[in-house]
């Protein structure tokens, strides 16, 4: 019996996106942690600015 090709013919009606999905790239948790850190920095800057620690008039 002939061996089946690893990836079927692209003209085939089967959905092969799961077989062809890339495993390279940035994991989702890295993006989530990065967004969280960026949000924390923005909140910290806003709080420091509102309390007068940084910004105009803080000498």
PDB file of N, CA, C and O in Angstrom:
ATOM      1  N   UNK A   1       0.845  -1.167   0.000  1.00  0.00           N
ATOM      2  CA  UNK A   1       0.000   0.000   0.000  1.00  0.00           C
ATOM      3  C   UNK A   1       0.896   1.237   0.000  1.00  0.00           C
ATOM      4  O   UNK A   1       1.828   1.316   0.800  1.00  0.00           O
ATOM      5  N   UNK A   2       0.630   2.211  -0.886  1.00  0.00           N
ATOM      6  CA  UNK A   2       1.474   3.411  -0.932  1.00  0.00           C
ATOM      7  C   UNK A   2       1.252   4.281   0.310  1.00  0.00           C
ATOM      8  O   UNK A   2       0.160   4.339   0.875  1.00  0.00           O
ATOM      9  N   UNK A   3       2.325   4.946   0.703  1.00  0.00           N
ATOM     10  CA  UNK A   3       2.244   5.818   1.869  1.00  0.00           C
ATOM     11  C   UNK A   3       1.528   7.117   1.495  1.00  0.00           C
ATOM     12  O   UNK A   3       1.782   7.686   0.434  1.00  0.00           O
ATOM     13  N   UNK A   4       0.637   7.581   2.365  1.00  0.00           N
ATOM     14  CA  UNK A   4      -0.105   8.805   2.106  1.00  0.00           C
ATOM     15  C   UNK A   4       0.812  10.013   2.297  1.00  0.00           C
ATOM     16  O   UNK A   4       1.698   9.991   3.152  1.00  0.00           O
ATOM     17  N   UNK A   5       0.602  11.066   1.506  1.00  0.00           N
ATOM     18  CA  UNK A   5       1.429  12.264   1.682  1.00  0.00           C
ATOM     19  C   UNK A   5       1.167  12.908   3.042  1.00  0.00           C
ATOM     20  O   UNK A   5       0.070  12.809   3.593  1.00  0.00           O
ATOM     21  N   UNK A   6       2.185  13.561   3.565  1.00  0.00           N
ATOM     22  CA  UNK A   6       2.053  14.183   4.885  1.00  0.00           C
ATOM     23  C   UNK A   6       1.002  15.286   4.862  1.00  0.00           C
ATOM     24  O   UNK A   6       0.177  15.375   5.770  1.00  0.00           O
ATOM     25  N   UNK A   7       1.026  16.126   3.832  1.00  0.00           N
ATOM     26  CA  UNK A   7       0.038  17.180   3.688  1.00  0.00           C
ATOM     27  C   UNK A   7      -0.756  16.909   2.418  1.00  0.00           C
ATOM     28  O   UNK A   7      -0.184  16.810   1.332  1.00  0.00           O
ATOM     29  N   UNK A   8      -2.054  16.791   2.551  1.00  0.00           N
ATOM     30  CA  UNK A   8      -2.879  16.483   1.369  1.00  0.00           C
ATOM     31  C   UNK A   8      -2.819  17.594   0.324  1.00  0.00           C
ATOM     32  O   UNK A   8      -2.314  18.687   0.577  1.00  0.00           O
ATOM     33  N   UNK A   9      -3.332  17.290  -0.820  1.00  0.00           N
ATOM     34  CA  UNK A   9      -3.414  18.217  -1.925  1.00  0.00           C
ATOM     35  C   UNK A   9      -4.196  19.459  -1.487  1.00  0.00           C
ATOM     36  O   UNK A   9      -5.261  19.306  -0.889  1.00  0.00           O
ATOM     37  N   UNK A  10      -3.719  20.685  -1.756  1.00  0.00           N
ATOM     38  CA  UNK A  10      -4.444  21.884  -1.341  1.00  0.00           C
ATOM     39  C   UNK A  10      -5.830  21.994  -1.971  1.00  0.00           C
ATOM     40  O   UNK A  10      -6.696  22.694  -1.447  1.00  0.00           O
ATOM     41  N   UNK A  11      -6.043  21.307  -3.089  1.00  0.00           N
ATOM     42  CA  UNK A  11      -7.352  21.351  -3.730  1.00  0.00           C
ATOM     43  C   UNK A  11      -8.354  20.450  -3.034  1.00  0.00           C
ATOM     44  O   UNK A  11      -9.545  20.479  -3.346  1.00  0.00           O
ATOM     45  N   UNK A  12      -7.879  19.656  -2.099  1.00  0.00           N
ATOM     46  CA  UNK A  12      -8.745  18.751  -1.354  1.00  0.00           C
ATOM     47  C   UNK A  12      -9.683  19.575  -0.477  1.00  0.00           C
ATOM     48  O   UNK A  12      -9.305  20.650  -0.011  1.00  0.00           O
ATOM     49  N   UNK A  13     -10.900  19.086  -0.248  1.00  0.00           N
ATOM     50  CA  UNK A  13     -11.890  19.818   0.536  1.00  0.00           C
ATOM     51  C   UNK A  13     -11.659  19.695   2.046  1.00  0.00           C
ATOM     52  O   UNK A  13     -12.279  20.420   2.824  1.00  0.00           O
ATOM     53  N   UNK A  14     -10.790  18.801   2.460  1.00  0.00           N
ATOM     54  CA  UNK A  14     -10.558  18.625   3.893  1.00  0.00           C
ATOM     55  C   UNK A  14      -9.904  19.858   4.486  1.00  0.00           C
ATOM     56  O   UNK A  14      -9.146  20.554   3.810  1.00  0.00           O
ATOM     57  N   UNK A  15     -10.202  20.131   5.759  1.00  0.00           N
ATOM     58  CA  UNK A  15      -9.571  21.235   6.465  1.00  0.00           C
ATOM     59  C   UNK A  15      -8.261  20.735   7.045  1.00  0.00           C
ATOM     60  O   UNK A  15      -8.256  19.867   7.918  1.00  0.00           O
ATOM     61  N   UNK A  16      -7.157  21.274   6.569  1.00  0.00           N
ATOM     62  CA  UNK A  16      -5.841  20.811   7.031  1.00  0.00           C
ATOM     63  C   UNK A  16      -5.115  21.895   7.796  1.00  0.00           C
ATOM     64  O   UNK A  16      -3.901  21.807   7.977  1.00  0.00           O
ATOM     65  N   UNK A  17      -5.829  22.926   8.253  1.00  0.00           N
ATOM     66  CA  UNK A  17      -5.151  24.024   8.933  1.00  0.00           C
ATOM     67  C   UNK A  17      -4.504  23.559  10.229  1.00  0.00           C
ATOM     68  O   UNK A  17      -3.453  24.082  10.599  1.00  0.00           O
ATOM     69  N   UNK A  18      -5.083  22.612  10.921  1.00  0.00           N
ATOM     70  CA  UNK A  18      -4.491  22.132  12.170  1.00  0.00           C
ATOM     71  C   UNK A  18      -3.172  21.420  11.895  1.00  0.00           C
ATOM     72  O   UNK A  18      -2.240  21.504  12.695  1.00  0.00           O
ATOM     73  N   UNK A  19      -3.092  20.726  10.776  1.00  0.00           N
ATOM     74  CA  UNK A  19      -1.866  20.017  10.438  1.00  0.00           C
ATOM     75  C   UNK A  19      -0.763  20.985  10.032  1.00  0.00           C
ATOM     76  O   UNK A  19       0.419  20.697  10.216  1.00  0.00           O
ATOM     77  N   UNK A  20      -1.145  22.128   9.481  1.00  0.00           N
ATOM     78  CA  UNK A  20      -0.164  23.076   8.972  1.00  0.00           C
ATOM     79  C   UNK A  20       0.095  24.227   9.926  1.00  0.00           C
ATOM     80  O   UNK A  20       0.857  25.135   9.591  1.00  0.00           O
ATOM     81  N   UNK A  21      -0.503  24.219  11.083  1.00  0.00           N
ATOM     82  CA  UNK A  21      -0.329  25.325  12.026  1.00  0.00           C
ATOM     83  C   UNK A  21       1.132  25.425  12.447  1.00  0.00           C
ATOM     84  O   UNK A  21       1.797  24.420  12.701  1.00  0.00           O
ATOM     85  N   UNK A  22       1.603  26.638  12.511  1.00  0.00           N
ATOM     86  CA  UNK A  22       2.990  26.871  12.889  1.00  0.00           C
ATOM     87  C   UNK A  22       3.137  26.774  14.402  1.00  0.00           C
ATOM     88  O   UNK A  22       2.273  27.235  15.148  1.00  0.00           O
ATOM     89  N   UNK A  23       4.230  26.175  14.847  1.00  0.00           N
ATOM     90  CA  UNK A  23       4.488  26.078  16.276  1.00  0.00           C
ATOM     91  C   UNK A  23       5.543  27.087  16.698  1.00  0.00           C
ATOM     92  O   UNK A  23       5.960  27.105  17.856  1.00  0.00           O
ATOM     93  N   UNK A  24       5.980  27.931  15.759  1.00  0.00           N
ATOM     94  CA  UNK A  24       6.975  28.943  16.104  1.00  0.00           C
ATOM     95  C   UNK A  24       6.270  30.237  16.451  1.00  0.00           C
ATOM     96  O   UNK A  24       5.083  30.403  16.172  1.00  0.00           O
ATOM     97  N   UNK A  25       6.998  31.144  17.053  1.00  0.00           N
ATOM     98  CA  UNK A  25       6.419  32.431  17.394  1.00  0.00           C
ATOM     99  C   UNK A  25       6.294  32.616  18.890  1.00  0.00           C
ATOM    100  O   UNK A  25       6.700  31.757  19.672  1.00  0.00           O
ATOM    101  N   UNK A  26       5.732  33.740  19.279  1.00  0.00           N
ATOM    102  CA  UNK A  26       5.623  34.103  20.686  1.00  0.00           C
ATOM    103  C   UNK A  26       4.434  33.400  21.325  1.00  0.00           C
ATOM    104  O   UNK A  26       3.330  33.439  20.781  1.00  0.00           O
ATOM    105  N   UNK A  27       4.644  32.753  22.481  1.00  0.00           N
ATOM    106  CA  UNK A  27       3.517  32.136  23.181  1.00  0.00           C
ATOM    107  C   UNK A  27       2.532  33.200  23.668  1.00  0.00           C
ATOM    108  O   UNK A  27       2.904  34.354  23.878  1.00  0.00           O
ATOM    109  N   UNK A  28       1.291  32.803  23.841  1.00  0.00           N
ATOM    110  CA  UNK A  28       0.250  33.749  24.245  1.00  0.00           C
ATOM    111  C   UNK A  28       0.540  34.343  25.616  1.00  0.00           C
ATOM    112  O   UNK A  28       0.274  35.524  25.838  1.00  0.00           O
ATOM    113  N   UNK A  29       1.081  33.552  26.544  1.00  0.00           N
ATOM    114  CA  UNK A  29       1.301  34.062  27.894  1.00  0.00           C
ATOM    115  C   UNK A  29       2.323  35.185  27.904  1.00  0.00           C
ATOM    116  O   UNK A  29       2.267  36.057  28.772  1.00  0.00           O
ATOM    117  N   UNK A  30       3.263  35.184  26.953  1.00  0.00           N
ATOM    118  CA  UNK A  30       4.257  36.253  26.896  1.00  0.00           C
ATOM    119  C   UNK A  30       3.574  37.567  26.522  1.00  0.00           C
ATOM    120  O   UNK A  30       3.878  38.612  27.098  1.00  0.00           O
ATOM    121  N   UNK A  31       2.669  37.517  25.577  1.00  0.00           N
ATOM    122  CA  UNK A  31       1.939  38.718  25.181  1.00  0.00           C
ATOM    123  C   UNK A  31       1.063  39.222  26.321  1.00  0.00           C
ATOM    124  O   UNK A  31       0.985  40.429  26.553  1.00  0.00           O
ATOM    125  N   UNK A  32       0.405  38.315  27.034  1.00  0.00           N
ATOM    126  CA  UNK A  32      -0.470  38.706  28.140  1.00  0.00           C
ATOM    127  C   UNK A  32       0.345  39.358  29.253  1.00  0.00           C
ATOM    128  O   UNK A  32      -0.059  40.387  29.794  1.00  0.00           O
ATOM    129  N   UNK A  33       1.483  38.769  29.598  1.00  0.00           N
ATOM    130  CA  UNK A  33       2.336  39.344  30.644  1.00  0.00           C
ATOM    131  C   UNK A  33       2.864  40.706  30.195  1.00  0.00           C
ATOM    132  O   UNK A  33       2.913  41.639  30.996  1.00  0.00           O
ATOM    133  N   UNK A  34       3.252  40.831  28.952  1.00  0.00           N
ATOM    134  CA  UNK A  34       3.744  42.110  28.444  1.00  0.00           C
ATOM    135  C   UNK A  34       2.694  43.202  28.509  1.00  0.00           C
ATOM    136  O   UNK A  34       2.994  44.332  28.892  1.00  0.00           O
ATOM    137  N   UNK A  35       1.471  42.875  28.139  1.00  0.00           N
ATOM    138  CA  UNK A  35       0.376  43.850  28.208  1.00  0.00           C
ATOM    139  C   UNK A  35       0.101  44.224  29.664  1.00  0.00           C
ATOM    140  O   UNK A  35      -0.156  45.389  29.968  1.00  0.00           O
ATOM    141  N   UNK A  36       0.155  43.244  30.558  1.00  0.00           N
ATOM    142  CA  UNK A  36      -0.063  43.519  31.979  1.00  0.00           C
ATOM    143  C   UNK A  36       1.000  44.432  32.557  1.00  0.00           C
ATOM    144  O   UNK A  36       0.687  45.346  33.320  1.00  0.00           O
ATOM    145  N   UNK A  37       2.250  44.195  32.201  1.00  0.00           N
ATOM    146  CA  UNK A  37       3.347  45.034  32.688  1.00  0.00           C
ATOM    147  C   UNK A  37       3.204  46.451  32.139  1.00  0.00           C
ATOM    148  O   UNK A  37       3.400  47.422  32.870  1.00  0.00           O
ATOM    149  N   UNK A  38       2.868  46.573  30.870  1.00  0.00           N
ATOM    150  CA  UNK A  38       2.694  47.896  30.277  1.00  0.00           C
ATOM    151  C   UNK A  38       1.542  48.646  30.948  1.00  0.00           C
ATOM    152  O   UNK A  38       1.656  49.844  31.207  1.00  0.00           O
ATOM    153  N   UNK A  39       0.450  47.963  31.228  1.00  0.00           N
ATOM    154  CA  UNK A  39      -0.685  48.593  31.906  1.00  0.00           C
ATOM    155  C   UNK A  39      -0.296  49.034  33.314  1.00  0.00           C
ATOM    156  O   UNK A  39      -0.694  50.113  33.753  1.00  0.00           O
ATOM    157  N   UNK A  40       0.473  48.218  34.024  1.00  0.00           N
ATOM    158  CA  UNK A  40       0.905  48.570  35.375  1.00  0.00           C
ATOM    159  C   UNK A  40       1.799  49.812  35.354  1.00  0.00           C
ATOM    160  O   UNK A  40       1.685  50.669  36.230  1.00  0.00           O
ATOM    161  N   UNK A  41       2.677  49.915  34.370  1.00  0.00           N
ATOM    162  CA  UNK A  41       3.549  51.090  34.257  1.00  0.00           C
ATOM    163  C   UNK A  41       2.719  52.344  33.987  1.00  0.00           C
ATOM    164  O   UNK A  41       2.971  53.394  34.577  1.00  0.00           O
ATOM    165  N   UNK A  42       1.738  52.239  33.104  1.00  0.00           N
ATOM    166  CA  UNK A  42       0.879  53.393  32.803  1.00  0.00           C
ATOM    167  C   UNK A  42       0.121  53.824  34.049  1.00  0.00           C
ATOM    168  O   UNK A  42       0.047  55.018  34.342  1.00  0.00           O
ATOM    169  N   UNK A  43      -0.441  52.878  34.785  1.00  0.00           N
ATOM    170  CA  UNK A  43      -1.176  53.208  36.011  1.00  0.00           C
ATOM    171  C   UNK A  43      -0.239  53.856  37.027  1.00  0.00           C
ATOM    172  O   UNK A  43      -0.616  54.834  37.673  1.00  0.00           O
ATOM    173  N   UNK A  44       0.959  53.336  37.178  1.00  0.00           N
ATOM    174  CA  UNK A  44       1.925  53.904  38.116  1.00  0.00           C
ATOM    175  C   UNK A  44       2.270  55.340  37.745  1.00  0.00           C
ATOM    176  O   UNK A  44       2.318  56.200  38.623  1.00  0.00           O
ATOM    177  N   UNK A  45       2.510  55.619  36.478  1.00  0.00           N
ATOM    178  CA  UNK A  45       2.834  56.970  36.035  1.00  0.00           C
ATOM    179  C   UNK A  45       1.660  57.905  36.286  1.00  0.00           C
ATOM    180  O   UNK A  45       1.860  59.034  36.734  1.00  0.00           O
ATOM    181  N   UNK A  46       0.449  57.462  36.009  1.00  0.00           N
ATOM    182  CA  UNK A  46      -0.731  58.299  36.236  1.00  0.00           C
ATOM    183  C   UNK A  46      -0.887  58.601  37.725  1.00  0.00           C
ATOM    184  O   UNK A  46      -1.149  59.744  38.098  1.00  0.00           O
ATOM    185  N   UNK A  47      -0.730  57.602  38.567  1.00  0.00           N
ATOM    186  CA  UNK A  47      -0.867  57.808  40.011  1.00  0.00           C
ATOM    187  C   UNK A  47       0.213  58.774  40.503  1.00  0.00           C
ATOM    188  O   UNK A  47      -0.082  59.677  41.286  1.00  0.00           O
ATOM    189  N   UNK A  48       1.439  58.601  40.062  1.00  0.00           N
ATOM    190  CA  UNK A  48       2.517  59.499  40.484  1.00  0.00           C
ATOM    191  C   UNK A  48       2.279  60.926  39.989  1.00  0.00           C
ATOM    192  O   UNK A  48       2.602  61.886  40.688  1.00  0.00           O
ATOM    193  N   UNK A  49       1.726  61.066  38.809  1.00  0.00           N
ATOM    194  CA  UNK A  49       1.443  62.387  38.265  1.00  0.00           C
ATOM    195  C   UNK A  49       0.308  63.056  39.044  1.00  0.00           C
ATOM    196  O   UNK A  49       0.391  64.244  39.357  1.00  0.00           O
ATOM    197  N   UNK A  50      -0.745  62.307  39.358  1.00  0.00           N
ATOM    198  CA  UNK A  50      -1.887  62.861  40.085  1.00  0.00           C
ATOM    199  C   UNK A  50      -1.493  63.250  41.510  1.00  0.00           C
ATOM    200  O   UNK A  50      -1.968  64.266  42.018  1.00  0.00           O
ATOM    201  N   UNK A  51      -0.653  62.479  42.153  1.00  0.00           N
ATOM    202  CA  UNK A  51      -0.238  62.784  43.517  1.00  0.00           C
ATOM    203  C   UNK A  51       0.823  63.876  43.564  1.00  0.00           C
ATOM    204  O   UNK A  51       1.154  64.348  44.652  1.00  0.00           O
ATOM    205  N   UNK A  52       1.361  64.289  42.433  1.00  0.00           N
ATOM    206  CA  UNK A  52       2.324  65.370  42.391  1.00  0.00           C
ATOM    207  C   UNK A  52       3.764  64.943  42.565  1.00  0.00           C
ATOM    208  O   UNK A  52       4.645  65.797  42.667  1.00  0.00           O
ATOM    209  N   UNK A  53       4.028  63.675  42.603  1.00  0.00           N
ATOM    210  CA  UNK A  53       5.404  63.209  42.753  1.00  0.00           C
ATOM    211  C   UNK A  53       6.205  63.490  41.485  1.00  0.00           C
ATOM    212  O   UNK A  53       7.385  63.833  41.555  1.00  0.00           O
ATOM    213  N   UNK A  54       5.570  63.344  40.335  1.00  0.00           N
ATOM    214  CA  UNK A  54       6.220  63.679  39.070  1.00  0.00           C
ATOM    215  C   UNK A  54       5.324  64.674  38.321  1.00  0.00           C
ATOM    216  O   UNK A  54       4.127  64.768  38.592  1.00  0.00           O
ATOM    217  N   UNK A  55       5.905  65.398  37.399  1.00  0.00           N
ATOM    218  CA  UNK A  55       5.118  66.323  36.598  1.00  0.00           C
ATOM    219  C   UNK A  55       5.465  67.760  36.913  1.00  0.00           C
ATOM    220  O   UNK A  55       6.430  68.030  37.629  1.00  0.00           O
ATOM    221  N   UNK A  56       4.680  68.687  36.380  1.00  0.00           N
ATOM    222  CA  UNK A  56       4.963  70.110  36.586  1.00  0.00           C
ATOM    223  C   UNK A  56       4.855  70.486  38.076  1.00  0.00           C
ATOM    224  O   UNK A  56       3.927  70.063  38.765  1.00  0.00           O
ATOM    225  N   UNK A  57       5.787  71.262  38.544  1.00  0.00           N
ATOM    226  CA  UNK A  57       5.742  71.741  39.910  1.00  0.00           C
ATOM    227  C   UNK A  57       6.384  70.819  40.922  1.00  0.00           C
ATOM    228  O   UNK A  57       6.396  71.139  42.111  1.00  0.00           O
ATOM    229  N   UNK A  58       6.921  69.681  40.494  1.00  0.00           N
ATOM    230  CA  UNK A  58       7.558  68.783  41.448  1.00  0.00           C
ATOM    231  C   UNK A  58       9.071  69.010  41.408  1.00  0.00           C
ATOM    232  O   UNK A  58       9.772  68.459  40.559  1.00  0.00           O
ATOM    233  N   UNK A  59       9.552  69.821  42.328  1.00  0.00           N
ATOM    234  CA  UNK A  59      10.982  70.123  42.349  1.00  0.00           C
ATOM    235  C   UNK A  59      11.633  69.396  43.481  1.00  0.00           C
ATOM    236  O   UNK A  59      12.843  69.515  43.677  1.00  0.00           O
TER     237      UNK A  59
END
